[in-house]
Amino acid sequence: MKSVRLSPPPEPRTKGVPDHLRPALAPVAKRVFWWGNPEEWLDDAIRFSAQVMTFGDLDDIALTLKLVGDSVFQQVLQHPPPGVFDIKSWTFWHCHYNLPVPPLPTRNLVKASLNGVPVQHVTNGALSNKNKRRRRR
C-alpha cells in the first residue's frame, strides 16, 4: 500500500488587481501603503486587500470590496500575509464572515545573530537596552 503524504493546500497564485481597476484603487493604495511605490502593491491583490482590511477607512473598504469583490477578502483570510493584520482587524473580518477566529498569522524567522546578539533581542532595528549594555562590556 502506498503512503500518502498530506500537505497543506497550496497558496493561491498572487494575481494583481486588474488594469482597468487600478486608476480607481491607486488612491487607496497610497493611503494604506505609506512606503515604497503604492502602485506596485496593486500587483498583489491579496496583499493589497489585506492592507485595506487592516488600515483602510470605511470608504477605502467599501470601494475595494465593490471593485475586487468579496471573494478576494475571503481569500485573504484563508491565506493571510503574515505581519499585516492587527488583532482587532483580524477578529472583525472573521466575525464579519461568520468564521472562527484563529491565531494571528506569524512570520517564520530564521534563528540568526547580528554581531553575536541573537535576533530575538533585536527590536525594530535597534538593540534593546539590555543588549546595548552587554555589548559595551
Protein Blocks (a to p, Z undefined) as FASTA:
>chain_A
ZZdddddddddddddddfklmmmmmmmmmmmmmghjfklmmmpmklmmmmmmmmpcfklm
mmmmmmnopklmmmmmmmccehkacfklmmmmmmmnopacddddddddddddeehiafkl
pgghiacfklmmmmmZZ
